[in-house]
Amino acid sequence: MVSELLERAEAMADWMTEIRRDLHRHPELGFEERRTADRVRRELAAMGIEVRPCGLETAVVGLIRGGGGGPVTGLRADLDALPIAEQTGLPYASIVPGVMHACGHDGHTAALLGAARLLAERRDRLRGAVLLLFQPAEEGVRGARAMIAAGALRDPAPDAVFALHGWPSLPIGRIGWRIGPAMAAADRFACEIRGRGAHAAHPHAAADPILAAAHAVVALQQVVSRRLDPLQPAVLSICEIHGGTTHNIIPETASFVGTTRSHDEGVRRSLEGLMRGVLEGICAASGCSFQLDYRYENPQLVNDRAMTELILRAAGELLGPDAAVELPPSMGAEDFSQMIEAAGGRGALFRLGLQRPGAPPMAGLHNARFDFSDEALPVGAAMLARIALLCSDGQVPRRP
């Protein structure tokens, strides 16, 4: 019966591939996924799956009801794309200027639709229910919080939640797993440095915010390299910088934005204060002032042991005893961590291998040349469906 599940998923490969490539060609940014959400709703309706209102225009919640008495299993996929100009040259490349699916969310969505179809066909085997959570705005780490606030994880509340993420460095047919802390907490900051403008020929009349910002970009790197325990991983990345309007004016302001990542909560809470200390010193020396907007966005993703062991069981049954590969913690972040917290900590995310055998190494995530491997869709769909069936069979008790 288990092998039949993967065989059925493979028979659905062309259907999932068409969906995935359609979404890839029409990417939408966070909270703008109207076309994507409409396609998901239409596919669920065609399967006879109940689509529940959730209060968010670009989120979709489907519910597959089985027999009574079993748990509610939540399966989540993300819908949004990234503000990157695609450079793949593929026939189904993005037609939206400056936007592409560079993180594989098109594949995640297609795989969850495949799992939904597998489960709808096996509704008579389900005890309890399966909650299908199609989430907007993962890249802004705001979508999960918005879905939770809108009540998408209530009535019914999931007893456990699961998600997958495509992983370019793993071969197709392999699953990446980790028990415990798996992905970092992610926070964001925006800093504006305010100085005094002047003609570029008279720099002595200015308090140059661009110079101060340049010093800050360099000096802030010492927060991680010199102020934190090197055995406690952390990242401070400045990813966007703005200042000035033309070649001969020293402007009034300059600004930059970025992100911090951490695995230790003490380190996480210390980063803002350390950044402020660096900025105070630089601005004092430059005759400038600053405003730092530091936002605590997303907690660390922690995979529950029992839920991860259930993923390992599904991988062993579907793909063989050597299919699951233990991976180290990642400094990447996932707001699926908030759904795990909302489910009482009972949840896990696994990595889905995307590397084609014998092919050159894939472009990484968030790269303009990245593309999800369609050959991995049946594996992802079968894994999600098998996990839900295992939960239904009593592997996950109801939450109190």
N, C-alpha and C positions, 0 to 999 in steps of 0.2 A: 504493500500500500504506500510506503514512503517513497519508493523508487517511482511509483506511478505519479506521485505529486510532481517530481522534477520532470518527468516525461511530459506531463500535461503542460507544465510551464514552458518547456521547450517548444511544444506545439503552438503556444501562444506568442512565440518570439516575434513574428512579423507584426502582429497587432501592437505589441508593446513598443517595438522599434518605430512604427509609424507615429505613435503618440509621442515618443521621446523626441523624434526628429521634428515633429510639428512644434512642440514646445521650444526646442532649441532654436528653431527658425524665428520664433516670435517671443523672445524673452521679455520679461517685465521686472522692474525693480520692486523693492519691498513696499508693500501696501498698495501697489499698482497692478497686482496680478489678476486683473479682471478677466481677460481672455483665458488665462490659464485656469482660473477657478471655474469659469463657465465650462471649459472642456472637461474638467474633472467631474463636475456635477452631471453633465450629460452622460459621461461614461458610467458613473455609478447608477444613474437612473435606468440606463439600458440594461444593467445587470439586475434590476429589481431591488437595489439596495436603498434603504431609507436615507435621505439627505436631511439632516437636522439643522434648523436655524441656530446660528451661534453668535449673531450680533456683529459679525465682522464681514464686510463685503467681499474681501479677498481671501477669506478662510473657508474651508469646506470640512464638514464633519459628516461622515457616513456611519451608519450603525447596522451591523448584521446581527440579527437576533437569532439565537439558537434555543435549545431547550432550557428549562429553568434550573436553577441551583448552581450553575457554574460561575466562574469569575468573569469579569469584564477585562479584556485585554486591549490595551491601546497600542496602535501601530501608527507611527508618525513619519511623514515625509515633508520636505520643505519645497516651496514653490518659486522662490525669487531668484533673480539673476544678479549680475554684478555690473557696475559701470566701467566696463572694459571693452575696447574696440576689438572685435574678433579678427584673428589673423590665420584661421585654419584653411581657408580656401575651399571648404567643403561645399557640396551642392546644397546642403540644408543649413548653411551658415546663417547667422543672425542677419535679419533685414532691418533691424533697429539700430540706427547709428549710435555707437558708443556703449552698447549694452550687449552682453552675451552671457550664456550659461557657462561660466568658467569654473564652477565648483561642483557640477554634476547634479544639480537639483532637478533638472529635467529627467535624468535617469532615476533619481530617487522617487519622483512622482510616478513615472511609468512603472517602476517595480512595485510600488504600493498598489497601484491600480491592478497590476497582475495578481498580486496577493489577494486583493479584494475579490477578483473573479474566481480564483481558486477556492476561496472560502465560501463564496456565494454558491458555488457548485456543490459544496460539501456542507451546506447549512444543516442537514439532518444529523451530522456528526458533532455539531457544536453544542456544548453545554455552556450556558451563560451568553456572552455577547462579545463582539469585536467592534471596537471604536476606531474608526479610520480618521486620522487627524492630518489634514493637509494644511500646513502652516505657512502663512506669509512671513516675509521680513526676517528670515534667519540671519542674513548677513548684517543687519543692523542690530542684532541681538535684542529685538523688541517684539518680535512676532509671537514667541511663546508666551511672554508675559501678557500680551494683549489677548491671546486666546484664553488663557487661564482667567484673566479678569472678566472676560465676556461670558464665562461659564461653560466653555467647551468641554471641560473635564469634569462636569457635574451632570447628574441625571442622564445616563449613569456615570458614576465616577469609576475610572479604571483601577483595577486591583494591581496592575503592573503595566509599564509602558516600555516599548522597544522602538529602536530606529536603526537604520543602517546609514553608512556613508561610503561612497566610492573611494577607493584608495589606489592611486596610480602605481605605487611601488609593489603591490601584491599581485601575483598572477591570477587570472581568471580561474575560478574554481577554488580559491583559497579565501578564508575568513580570518580577519584580524580581531583579536580579543584582548581584553585586559580586565582583571578584577581590581576594584578599588579606584583610586584617582587615575583618570585616563586622559582628561583634557583640562586645560588651564582655566582659571578664572580670567575674565576679560573685562577690562575697564577702559574708558576713553577719556581724553582730555583735549581741551582747546585753550590756547593761550594767546592773548593779545598783548603786545608790547606797545606802549604809547610813549612817543618822544616829542620832538619839536621839529617841524618841517623847516626847510630852507632851500635856497638855490644850491645845486650840486657844486657850484664853484666856490661856495662859502660854507664849507662843512663845519667851521668853527662856530657858526651861528645856529647850528642844529644840535639836537640830541637824537642821534641816528638810531631809529628803531630797527632798521635792517641789520646794522652792525651788531646790535644787542641780540637780535634773534639768531644771527649766525653764530655768535658766541654761545648762546643758549643751546642750540642744536648740538653743538659739539660737547659742551660741558655737561649736559644732561646724561650723556653716556656714562659718566663716572658714577651715577647713582647705582647702576647695576655692577659696574666693574670694580668700584672701590668702596661702596657704602654697604653692600649686602654680602652676606655669607655666600661664598662661591659654591657651597654645597646646597644652597637653596635656589632653585632655578627661577629666573625672572627675565622678562623682556621689556624693554622700553623702546618703542619704535615711533619715530616722527615721520609721517607719511604724506604730509601736505603742508606747503608753506606759501604764503602770499605776502606781498609788500610792494608798494610803489605803483605808479601809473605811467611813467615815462623815464627817459634816460638822464634827464638833467634836473630832477627834483628829488630831494631827500624827503620822504613822506612823513606824515604824522604817526602812522601806525604800521606794524607788521604783525603777522599772525601765523601760527602753525597749529596743526592738530595731529594727534597720534593715539596710540594704544599702549596699555601695559598688560602684561600677562604674568601670572604667578600661580604656584601650586600651594604655597603656605599662606594661611590667612593672616598671620602676623606680618609677613613680608608684604602681602597685598595692602594691608592697612597702613604700612609705613611709607609706601611709595609717594603718596601725595605730599606729605610733609617734607620728604627729602627733595622732591622737585621744587617745592616752594623755597626751600633754603638756597638752592642753586640760583633760581630766578631772582631772588632778592639781592644776592650778591652782585650778579651781572648787571641788573638794572641800576643798583646804587652806583656802580662804577661808570655807568653809561649816561647817567642823568635821565633815565627813563623810569617808567612805572609799568606794572603788568597786572593783568587780570587772568587768573587761571580758573577755568571751569572744569572740574574733575568729577567724573560721574562713575559711580560704582554700578556696573551694568549686569554682569553675568557671573554666577558662581561657578566654581569648579565642577566638572562633570565627574561623578563618582558612580562607577558601575557596581551594582549590588552583586554579591557573590552568587547567590542562588539563581538570580536571573541570568548571569553570565554562564553559569553551568548549564542552564537550560539552552542557551544559544549553542554551547559546545555540543550538547547532545543532538540538537537539530543538525548541526554541521556534520557530525559524525555519521548520522543516519543518512543524510542526503548526499554527502560528498566524499565520505570515507574517513578513516581514522587519522589521516595526516593532513586533513584540509585546514585545520585551525592552527593559526600561528599567533603566538603571544607577542604583542607589540609593546614597546616602551611607552611611557607617558608622553603626551604631545603638548607643545605649547600653543597649539591651535585651540580654539574655543568653540563651543556649541551651546546654543541656548536651550537645546533639549534637556540640559541639566535642570532647568526650571520645571519641566514636566516631570522629571524623575522626582524632584523635591515635592511637587504637588501630589504625586502618587505615593507619598510616604517613604521615599527612598527606594522603592521597588521598581527598578528599571535598569536598562543597559542599552548601550549603543555598540554595534559591531562594525568593522570595516569590511567592505566588499571589494575583492580583488578585481582590478580593471586591466592589468597588463596582459596583452595578447602574447601567446607563446611565440618565440622566435622573432618578434617585432622589436624595433628599436625602443629604448626607454620612452615612456610617455612624457609629455609635458606635465608639469605639476599643477596642482590646484591654484586657482587665481592667476593663471597664465593665459595670455591671449591665444595660445595654440592648443589649449586643453580641449579634449572632447571625450565624453563618456563612451565607454565601450559597450555597444549594444549586445555583444555576446554575453555580458554579465547580467543582463536583465532577467533571464530565467532563473539564475542562481539566486538573485536578490528576492524575486517574487516567491520562489519556493521556500527560501529560508524564513521570510516573514510569515508565510502561511503556516509552515510547520511549527514555528514558535507559538503562534496563536492556537493551533490544534493541541500542542502539548499543554499549554495553559488550560485549555478547555478540558483536557483529560484528567485534570486534578493536580498538575504539577505546581500550580499557584493557588494557594487558598485565598478565600475572600478576605478583604481587609475588614477589621473590626468596625 
